[in-house]
Every structure is written in structure tokens, then in C-alpha cells.
Amino acid sequence: MTAGLHPGFLLFIVACAAALTSGRLRQLIMLAGTAFTCYSVWQLSPEASWTFTVPEHTLNLLHVDRLSHVFGLIFSFTAGMGCLYALHVRQGGEHAAALIYAGAALGVVFAGDLITLFVFWELMAVASLFVIWYGGTARAQAAGQRYLLVHIFGGSILLCGILLLRAEGADLAIRALTETDYRNSTAFWLILIGIAINAAIPPLHAWLTDAYPEASTSGSVFLSAFTTKTAVYVLIRLFPGAPILLWAGVIMTLYGVVYAVLSDDFRTLLAYHIVSQVGYMVAGVGMGTDLALNGTVAHAFCHILYKALLFMGAGALIHATGKRTLTDLGGLARAMPATLFLY
């Protein structure tokens, strides 16, 4: 183990503090904590690592390189902006769930082995479930239950693939499986399917468009940033150049945008738009060239920023009007000029 603070654990500490405090003190802790997390990510060097050994396996909780660094930066920044947007929320539990969710996403990004990745992957699913449930409606409760079933299924498939890969004699360091002897193995396909569920690749996408519109207005900002983008990150790590991802990405892009155009609920529209935009990223991973992978990372970075801002604008509209369908809205440009400009 070498020196270096793990940003994900910093957010876990901030989450605990947010749950135990209230008012101005909670707001100060959240803003200062996320700002310090951004700074700690910025300061990480490739020499930083957190490793420890369990029977027959070394866990690497903190592996830093250029790819993990850029995803860590945008994730920590978005966590801070999400907290700033959610300062009005009085429920400490919602803040805690969102921060644990963000911290787990950072855990996935900086994981150096598949077991560590899986643990943070599942923590991310559990925390995001509570983010959905804090939507506070019967629809949010039902959507959260369906979300949980899908992600338990996906996580189980991912774990089976990891264990099978280990049983076949592979070490569990994170590297491109497309460049190993296991590229056509059962483990390869199980891990790919497990990741594809979180990436919302059709027909494994319905959990996203079902659950994201039902979270609270601030919760949707966090949801838009982390789950699908961590899946894109893992696809870049494990499956660059996998031909099936090129075709899956093309289908995803077209499918998502068609259903976005047909949606009347504007948060559902944005959810389908996530599917479409992640399709470009998945297709880029499937191409597998340096140019395509760099483009995928750049698009993921920008998408996190603009999709979070779009969900913030949608939340402002819901807060101001109490409505979420396009046919019930219109003529708000003069009443909400700042929201219009930012949107």
C-alpha cells in the first residue's frame, strides 16, 4: 500500500456526516467534502495504490492511470454539482444514498481487480435503489423494486462470470479480455452480459427508462451520471474491439432516439436519450481503435455534464409547475429565462 486517499471512501465519510447532521452544517459538510474529493482525485498519481491480500488473492482498491483519472475527475465533480443542486433536500438519508452511490462509482473506476470492481458495482446498485425510492411516490417504490430485481440478476451473472474466469485459471486483474485466450469463453460472455445490463443495452434497458423518471428531481441528476457511465468505463477496460458492441451500439443509438421523440413525459424523454447517447459510446468501444476509444471517453465526459444539467432543468420545471408532461407545458420562457438559457 502506498500513500494516497481513496476518493470513494472520502465520499462514504461525507455520506455518514450528511446523514447525522442537518441544516447549514450538513450543507457545508457536503460542499466541502465533495470539493475535497475533487481535489484528492486531481492530486492522485499513478503510484498511488491501496492493496491488501486475502487468501489466494490480492485486492487492489486503488489503481490509477489516465483512463481512471479522467473518469474519477468527472464523477467527483458531478457529485459536487449534484450536492449543490440538492441543498434544498431536507432528508439526510437521500443525501447519504446519493453520496454512497457516487463513492461506489469511484470505487468501480479505481478498482484494480474484478472482485473489488464487483463489490463496488453491487454497492452502487443498492445505493441507487434508495435514491430511486426517495422519489417518495408509489410509482417510485414499484420502479425501485423492479430495478432491484434487474440489478440482482445482472450482478449474479457478472459474479458467475468472474468466478468462472478464476476457475479457468485466470488472474482477476482488470485487463482487456478481448486480448486474452478467454475472449470466446463462457466467462467472457457472462461478464459482458452483466456489464451490458448496467449499460442499458436493448433489450436489457427497460430498468433505466422505468426508474430514472420516478426518482426525486435531485436523485435523477445522480442517476443520470453514474450507472451507465461506469458500465461504459468497464466496457472500455474489458471489451475494447468486441465486434458485437459495435452493432449493439448502433441499435441502441437508433432505438433510444426514436423512443425519446415519442415520449411526452420529459424525464422519460431524457432517460431514452441516455440510452441513445450511451449507444454512441458502446459503438466506439466496439470499434476498439485508439481514436474510437478516445472519442468514447470524451463523449462520456461531456454527456455526464450535459445530461446532469438537462435533468437539473427538468427538475426546475417540475418544481415550478408541478407538471412533467410536454403537452401540459409551454410559454415558460419569460417566467424562467435562466432555466431556458441553461437548458
N, C-alpha and C positions, 0 to 999 in steps of 0.2 A: 504494500500500500504506500503510495506517495502522496504528498500534500495536495490538497485540492478539495474544495467544498462541493458536495453533490447538490446541484440546483434543485432537483426534485425533492430532496429531504428538507431543503430550506422552505419550500412551499408547504410541505407537510407541517412544519413547525408554525408557519404563518396560519395555516388552516386551524390548528388547535387553538392558537391565540384568538383567532376570529370567533371561534365557537364559544370561547369562555369570557369574552368581553362584549361591550355594547357601545352604542353611541359614537362620539367623536374618537374615543380611544380605539375602537375597532377599526374605524375608517383610517386612522393614522397608521395602525399596525399593518393593515392590508396594503396601503400605498407604499409605505416604507419597506415592507417585506418584499413586495414584488419588484420594487426598484432595486433593492439589494440583490435579488435573484438575477435580474437582468445584468447587473454589474458582475456578479460572480460568473455568469456564463461568458460574458465578454472577456473576463480575465483567465478563463480556462486555457491551459496549454496542452499540447499533445502528450506531455509527460505525466499529466495528472491521471491518477487511476485509483480505484477502490477495488481491491480484490481480497477474497478470503477463500479458504479451502474447506469444503465439506467432503465426506467420504467419496473418493474416486472422482471428484470434480472440483474445479476451481471456478468460482463465481466472479465475474468481472462486472461490477455495478457501475463503473465509470470508465468508458472508453471514449477518448476524444480524438477526432480527426476533423478534416474540413467539412465533411458532409454532416456529421452530428453537430458540429459547431453552428452551422447556418440554421439548421432546424431548431437547435436549442435557443438561438437568439430570437427567432420569430415566435416560438412558443412562449418564452418568458415575457417578451414584450406584449403579446396578446393577452396573457394572463393579467398583466398590469393594467392594460386598457380595459379589459373586461371588469376588473375590480373597480376601476374609476367609474365606469358606466353603471355599476351595480351599487354604488354607495348609498342609494336610497333604500335598498333592501334591508329590512329590519331583522330578518330571520338569520341568526348566526349559523344554523345548520346548512342553509343554502350556500352561504359563503364558504363554509368548510368543505362541502361536497365539491363545489366548483374548483377550489384550490387543490384539493386532493386529486381531482381529475387532471388538472394541469400538471401537477407534480408527477403523477403516474405517466403522463405523456412524455415528460422529460426523462423519466426513468427508462421508457422504451427507447428513446432516441440515444441515450448514452449507454445502453446495455451492450456489453461486450460478448455475451453468450446467450444461447437460446433459452436457457432456464430462467435467467434474470429477465430476459425480454418477456417471457410468458407470465411471470409473476406480476410485473408492472402492467402488462396487457390486460390481465384479469382485474387488477385493482382499478384500472381505467374504466372498465365496463361497469363495475359495481358503483363507483363514484358517479359516473354519468347517469346511471339509473336514478340515483337520488336527485340529480339535477333535473331530470325529467319529472319526477314525482313532485318536486317543489313547484311545478306548474299549478298545483292546487285544485285541479278540476277532476271530475270523473273520467273525462277523456284522457287526461294526463296519467291517471292511475292505470287505466286499461292499456294505454300505449306503452307505459313503462313495463307492465307485465309481459307484453309481447316482446318488447325489446330485450328483457332479461332472458326469455326462452331462446331467442335467436342467438344471443351472445354466449349463453351457456353451451349451446350446440357448437358454435364456431370455436369457442375456446377448447372444447373437448376434442374437436378434430385437430386443432393445432397441437395440443398436447400429445395426442396419439402419434402425430407425425414426428414430433421431436423425440419421443421415446423410441419410436421405430428406427429413426435415424441413428440414435445412440446404440440400439440393439444391433444394427448393421455394422457397428464398429467405427462410426464417425465420431470425431470430437465435436463438441457443441459450440465452438467458436463461430461467431457470425461472419459469414463469408458468402460469396455468390455460389449458390447451389447449381446454377446453370454451368458452372465451370468445373464441376466435380464429377466423379463417377456415379453420383447418386441422382443425376439430373432426370433420369427416367424411372426412378424408383417409386414405390408406393408412398414412402415418406415424403418425397418431393411433392407429390400431388396432394397429399393430406395437408401439408403445411401451406401450400398455395391456396387451397380451398379455404382454410381457416383465415388466412390473410384477406382473401377476396371478399369474405363476408363483411369484414370491417371496412373494406374499400368500397362497399356497396355496389359491387359489380352485378348487373342484372343477370339472372333473376334473383339474386341474393341481396337486393337493395331495399325491399319494402319496409324494413325496420326504420330506415332513415326518414323517409317521407311520411311515415306513420307517427314517429315520435318527436322529431325536431319541432314541428309546428305547435306541439302541445306543451312544451316546456314554458317556463316563465320567460318574459321578454329578455331578461339578463341572462338566463340559463341558455337560451338559444345562441347567444353570442359565443359562449364557451363551446357548445356542441358543434357549432359550425367550424371551429378551428382545429379540433384535436383528433377525433377518432379516424376520420377518413385520411387525414394527412399523415398520421403515424403509420397507417396502412401503406400509404404511398412510400414513405421512408423505408419501411421494411421490404417492400417490393423492390426498391432500388438496391437495397443491400443483398437480398437473397435471389432475386429473379431477373436481373438485367438481361435483356436479349431473349426472353422466353417468348416464342412466336405467338402463343395463344393470347398473351396480354395485348399484343397489337390489335388483334381482331376484337377482343373483349373491350378494349378502349374505344374503338370506333363505334361499336354497338352502343356502348354506354353514352358516348357523346351525343349521338342522334336520339336515342331513347329519352335521355334526360331533358333535352331541349324541347322536344315535341310535347312532353307532358307538362313542362313548365309553361309553354304557350297556352295550354288548355286549362291551366289552373286559375281559379277565381280567388281562392284564399292566398294572399300574397306571401305568407310564410311557407305554405306548401309549394308555391312557385319557386321560392328561394331554395327550398330543400331539393326539388327536382333539378334546379340549376347547379347545386353541388354535385349531383350525380353526373351531369353533363360535363362540368369542368374537370372533375376528377378523371373522367374518361380521357381527356387530353393527356393527363399525367400518366395514366395506365398505358396508353398507346406509346408514349415516349419511353417508358420502361421497356415495353415490348420491342421497340426498335433497338435499344441497347447500345447505340453508339455514344461516344463521349458527348457529342453535340446534343443528341436527344436527351440524355440523362441530365446534362446541364440545363437544358430547356425545361425539363420536368421540375427540377429543383427551383428554378426561377419562377415558374408558374405557380408552384405550390406556395412559395414565399408570398407572392403577390395576391394569390387567391385568399390566403388566410387574412390578409389585411382588408381586402375589399369586401369579402363575404361577411366578415365581422361587422364592418361599417354598414353594410346593407341590412343586416339583422338589427343593428342599433337603430337605423332609420325606421325599420318596420316596428320596432318596439316603441319608438316615439309616437308613431301614428296610432298604435293601439292605445297608448297611454292618453293621447289627446282626444281620441274619438270613441274608444271602446269598440271599434269595429276592425275586422280583419279580412273582409272580402272586397275585392276591387270594385265590384258593381255597386257597393254601398258608399264608395269614396269618390272624391273629386273636388276640385275647386279649393284646394288647401294651400296653394302656392303663396297667397298673400298672408294667410294666417300663420304659416310655418315656413318662412323663407329660408331659415338656416337649415332645417331638415331637408328641404328641397335641394339646396345647394350641395350639402354633404352627400345626399343620396345620388 
